[in-house]
Amino acid sequence: MWSSVAAVVITVAIAVVSHVATKKYYRLKRKAQLAVDLFSAAVKALEDDVLTVEEVKTFEELARRVVRD
């Protein structure tokens, strides 16, 4: 009897830890992708040596999303 209760408790604990770890992984993955997008936009802007208003707005939006998410 006690072994089955212990198994259920352990299973629930593992499920909770797994859920939390998965959420953190996907959040970190999303942030990493935003950082890659930001650096890609910076490289693209530096290639032509001209910084346009649209590029600045893109940097601003991506930076906000990196910080906010």
N, C-alpha and C positions, 0 to 999 in steps of 0.2 A: 504494500500500500504506500509506504513512505517513498519507496524508490520511484513509483510512478508520479507522485506529487513532485518530487525533486526533478524528475525528467521534464515535466510540464513547466516548472518554474525556470529551469535552465533553458529550455526551448524558447520561452517567451523572452527571456533576457537576451538571448542571442538574436532573436528577431528584432528587438528594439535597437540593439547596438548596430545591427546590419542596416536597418532603416536610416538611422542617424548618419552612419558612415556613408551610405549611398547619397543622401542629400548633400552632405559636405563635399563629396567627390564631384557631383555634378555642378555645384556652385563654384568650386575651384576651377573646374573645366571651363565653365562659362566665362569666368574672369580671365582665364588664360587666353581664351579665344578673343576676347575684347582687347587684351593687351597686344596680341598678334595683329589684330586689325588696326590698332592705333599705330604700331610701328610700321606696318605696311603702308599706311597713309602717309606717314612721315617720310619714308623712303621715296615714295612716289612724288611727294612735294619737293624733295631735295633734288630729284633727278633733273628737273628743268630750271632750277635756280630761281624760280619765281613763286612767291607765296601769295596765293589768291585768297579772297574773302571766303570762298566756298571751302577751301582747304582748312582755313582757320576754324570755320564753323564745324567741319568734320572732326578736327582735333578736339574741339571743345566738347562736342557731343559724346565722342568716344571716351574722353577722359572722365566726363561726368558719369557715364555708364560704368566705367571701371571702378570708380570710387563708390558709387551708389549700390551696385550689385554685391 
